[in-house]
Amino acid sequence: MAINAALTDILACPVCKGKLKYDKQGDRLICTFDKFAYRLSNNIPVLLADEATPLTSEECEQWRS
């Protein structure tokens, strides 16, 4: 299920306050600066730093381009 594009424009990483990118395949939001992924629960972003999943270096490089 896709998240509303207008919502991704206003969401920010709870750690660095930077812009998040939407990963359609993984259904999650990505912060490349902090190297975290935030899951969606019933199409609602779970923006809790303690529930974020660390990204691998390869995943991070993929999202920076």
N, C-alpha and C positions, 0 to 999 in steps of 0.2 A: 504494500500500500504506500503510495507516495505522500510526502508531506507537502503542504501548501508552499509554493515558491515565495509568496509574500512573507510568510512566517520565517523562512530561512534568512531573509534580508534583515530582519530585526533581532534575531537571536544572536547571543554572544557567548563565548566560552566563559564559564563561571570562574575560571582560574585567572586567565590573562585578559579577559574582556575582548578578545579578538574575534574576527569573523569565523563562522563555522561553515563547512562545506557539507552538502548532503551526499551520502553514498547510497545510491539507489539499490545497488546489488546487496549491500550489507544491511540496508535499512537502518542507518545510523548517521550521526553527525560527527564530523571530523574537525579537530583542531590540530593543524600542522605545527604550530608554534610549540605547544605543550606536548605534542605527540600522544593525544588522547582521542578515543572514540566514545561517543555518548549514544546509548541505545534509545530506541523509541519503544514506548509501551502503549499499545492501542493508538498509535499514530501521535502520541504525545511525547515530546522530548523529555528524557530524564537527565536534567542538567545538574547532577550532583557529582562533585569532584571525587568523592570516595567510591562512587559506582562506575567511574570511567574505566575504560579498558585501554591499557597502553598499546600504542601502535609499534610495529616493528619498523626498522629503518627503511626497509623496502616499501612498506605501505606508505610511510611518510613521504618518501621521494615520489611515489606515484601521484600523490595528492598535491604536491608543490608545483607540478607542471601545469 
